[in-house]
């Protein structure tokens, strides 16, 4: 899976809704789902790490995002996010800064102002998801099985409810296949993928008072018994452990980002 597709998956999950089953869990998750679109700003922490095993064993790879964000309708987000790519046992971090009207990227301590041609795709993605916090939601409520709710302690200083259960890989693959893998999976392929999964869990932490999503964790252990036609699409994900973790702290707090001083023109 390419870094571009991993990043797209990350963005989709950040904007997704969460739901579940079970009497107590269903109530917590349905409220979390209905209020997720109300999150317009916050401090985001996100990581997606893939640990290969078997013939494709090697260093873990993936990426991390960290920083404040504030969405705006039909405009660039206001944000300053560190993007760290992890590959071949090494990591490299670049920083994307946006004031809402202009965008910048910092690489190796040098900051460049991005041209409008580079900002267009970012603005388009934000606009397609509503851009004002009322984004589209994905049916994560379909992805959790045998959900149970318990005291989640505090996350970011806020008391939470913790809902945990099994992660339905087949349904998630059906809903996210085209975005994450580059093509949609057939019903047969989704079942084959589910059969090849050794274990899969999902955990959701929701604010007890405001029902806003505070933390999400998905852990999938994908076995090796994957049909040949799926191996090409999954690549190094075959036989790998996939761990996704996300936190949103201080939701809907004001976010202010200032333009970097003396940026250079973007090369090329």
C-alpha positions in Angstrom: 0.0 0.0 0.0 1.5 3.4 -1.0 2.0 6.3 1.4 -0.5 8.2 -0.6 -3.2 5.6 0.0 -2.3 5.2 3.7 -2.6 9.0 4.1 -6.0 8.9 2.3 -7.2 6.1 4.7 -6.0 8.2 7.6 -8.0 11.2 6.5 -11.1 9.1 5.9 -10.9 7.6 9.4 -10.4 10.9 11.0 -13.7 12.1 9.4 -15.5 8.9 10.0 -18.4 8.2 12.4 -18.3 5.4 15.1 -21.1 3.1 16.2 -21.7 -0.3 17.7 -24.0 -3.0 19.1 -25.0 -4.1 22.6 -27.3 -2.2 24.9 -24.9 0.1 26.6 -22.3 0.2 23.9 -25.0 0.9 21.2 -26.1 4.1 23.0 -22.6 5.4 23.6 -21.5 4.7 20.0 -24.6 6.1 18.3 -24.2 9.3 20.3 -20.5 9.4 19.3 -21.5 8.9 15.6 -24.1 11.6 15.6 -21.7 14.1 17.2 -18.5 13.4 15.3 -19.5 15.9 12.6 -19.5 18.5 15.3 -15.7 18.2 15.8 -14.4 21.2 13.9 -11.0 21.6 15.5 -8.6 19.9 17.9 -5.2 18.4 18.4 -4.7 15.3 16.3 -2.5 12.4 16.9 -2.6 9.6 14.3 -0.4 6.6 13.5 -0.6 3.7 11.2 2.1 1.1 11.6 2.5 -2.1 9.6 4.8 -4.8 10.9 5.6 -7.4 8.2 6.3 -11.1 9.1 7.3 -14.2 7.2 8.8 -14.0 3.7 8.1 -10.2 3.6 9.5 -9.7 7.1 11.4 -6.5 7.6 11.2 -3.2 9.4 7.9 -1.8 10.3 6.6 0.9 8.0 3.8 3.5 8.0 3.4 7.1 9.1 2.4 9.4 11.9 0.5 12.7 12.0 0.6 15.1 14.9 -0.6 18.7 15.4 -3.6 21.1 15.7 -6.3 21.5 13.0 -9.3 23.5 12.3 -11.6 22.8 9.3 -13.2 25.5 7.2 -16.0 25.2 4.6 -14.6 25.3 1.0 -11.2 26.4 2.2 -7.9 25.1 3.4 -7.8 23.9 7.0 -6.0 26.0 9.6 -3.3 23.5 10.7 0.3 22.8 11.6 0.8 19.1 11.3 4.0 17.1 11.5 4.0 14.2 9.0 6.5 11.4 9.8 7.0 8.7 7.2 8.5 5.4 8.5 10.2 3.1 6.1 13.3 0.8 5.8 14.1 1.3 9.5 14.3 5.1 9.2 11.9 8.0 9.7 11.7 11.4 8.2 9.4 14.3 9.2 8.0 17.2 7.2 5.7 19.8 8.5 2.6 21.1 6.7 1.4 24.5 7.8 -1.8 26.2 6.6 -3.2 29.6 7.6 -6.5 28.9 5.8 -5.4 30.9 2.8 -1.8 29.9 2.2 0.1 26.7 2.7 3.8 25.9 3.5 5.9 22.8 3.9 9.0 22.6 6.1 11.7 20.0 5.1 15.1 19.7 6.8 14.5 23.1 8.6 13.8 24.9 5.3 10.3 26.2 4.7 8.7 26.6 1.3 5.5 28.4 0.3 3.3 26.0 -1.7 1.9 27.3 -5.0 -1.9 27.3 -5.6 -1.5 24.2 -7.8 -0.3 22.2 -4.8 -3.0 23.5 -2.5 -5.9 22.7 -4.9 -6.0 19.0 -4.1 -6.0 19.7 -0.3 -8.8 22.2 -0.6 -10.8 19.8 -2.8 -10.5 16.9 -0.3 -11.6 19.2 2.6 -14.5 20.5 0.6 -15.7 17.0 -0.3 -15.9 16.1 3.4 -17.8 19.3 4.2 -14.8 21.2 5.4 -16.8 22.7 8.3 -16.9 19.8 10.6 -20.1 18.4 9.0 -18.2 15.8 7.0 -19.3 12.6 5.6 -19.2 9.6 7.9 -18.1 6.1 7.3 -20.1 3.2 8.7 -17.7 2.2 11.5 -20.8 1.1 13.4 -20.9 -1.8 11.0 -17.3 -2.7 11.8 -17.6 -3.6 15.5 -18.9 -6.9 16.8 -19.9 -8.0 20.3 -19.3 -4.5 21.6 -18.9 -3.9 25.4 -18.7 -0.6 27.3 -16.7 0.2 30.4 -15.1 3.1 32.2 -12.5 4.5 29.9 -10.7 6.6 32.5 -9.5 10.0 31.3 -8.2 10.9 27.8 -6.8 14.4 27.4 -8.1 15.2 30.9 -11.7 14.2 30.0 -13.7 11.3 31.5 -14.6 8.8 28.8 -16.6 5.7 28.1 -14.6 2.9 26.5 -16.3 0.6 23.9 -14.4 -2.4 22.6 -15.2 -5.3 20.4 -14.1 -7.4 17.4 -13.2 -5.6 14.2 -15.2 -6.9 11.2 -12.5 -6.9 8.5 -14.8 -8.1 5.8 -17.2 -5.2 6.2 -14.4 -2.7 6.6 -12.7 -4.0 3.4 -16.0 -3.6 1.6 -16.5 -0.1 2.7 -12.8 1.1 2.3 -11.5 -1.2 -0.4 -11.4 1.3 -3.2 -9.8 4.0 -1.1 -7.3 1.9 0.8 -6.4 -0.7 -1.9 -7.1 1.1 -5.1 -10.0 -1.1 -6.1 -13.2 -2.5 -4.7 -13.2 -6.0 -3.3 -15.8 -8.5 -4.3 -17.9 -10.3 -1.8 -15.9 -13.4 -2.3 -12.6 -11.5 -1.7 -13.9 -9.9 1.5 -14.8 -13.3 2.9 -11.4 -14.7 1.9 -9.8 -11.7 3.7 -11.8 -12.3 6.8 -10.9 -16.0 6.8 -7.2 -15.1 6.6 -7.4 -12.7 9.6 -6.1 -14.2 12.8 -7.5 -11.5 15.1 -8.9 -8.0 14.8 -10.1 -5.6 17.5 -11.4 -2.1 17.7 -11.5 0.3 20.7 -13.3 3.6 20.9 -13.1 6.2 23.7 -15.9 8.7 23.8 -16.3 11.8 26.1 -18.8 10.8 28.8 -20.5 14.2 28.8 -20.2 15.5 25.2 -20.0 12.1 23.4 -17.1 13.4 21.2 -14.6 10.9 19.9 -11.4 11.1 21.9 -9.5 8.0 20.9 -9.7 5.2 18.4 -7.5 2.1 18.1 -7.7 -0.7 15.5 -5.4 -3.8 15.6 -5.5 -6.4 12.9 -3.3 -9.5 12.7 -3.5 -10.7 9.1 -2.5 -14.2 8.3 -0.6 -15.6 5.3 -3.5 -17.7 3.9 -4.5 -15.0 1.4 -5.5 -16.0 -2.2 -3.1 -15.1 -4.9 -5.3 -12.4 -6.5 -5.6 -10.6 -3.2 -1.8 -10.8 -2.5 -1.1 -8.3 -5.3 -3.5 -5.7 -3.8 -2.4 -6.3 -0.2 1.4 -6.5 -0.8 3.3 -6.4 2.4 0.1 -6.4 4.4 -0.1 -10.1 4.0 1.1 -11.8 7.2 1.4 -8.4 8.9 0.2 -6.8 12.0 -1.6 -3.5 11.3 -2.0 -1.0 14.2 -4.0 2.2 13.8 -4.2 4.7 16.7 -5.8 8.1 16.8 -6.5 10.7 19.5 -8.3 14.0 19.3 -7.7 16.3 22.3 -9.3 19.7 23.0 -12.0 19.3 20.4 -13.5 22.6 19.2 -11.0 24.8 21.0 -9.8 27.8 18.9 -6.8 27.1 16.7 -4.4 29.8 15.6 -1.6 29.3 13.1 0.8 32.0 12.0 2.6 31.9 8.7 6.3 30.9 8.8 8.8 33.7 8.5 10.7 34.2 5.2 9.6 31.1 3.3 11.4 30.2 0.1 9.6 29.7 -3.2 8.6 26.1 -3.8 11.1 24.4 -6.1 9.9 23.0 -9.4 
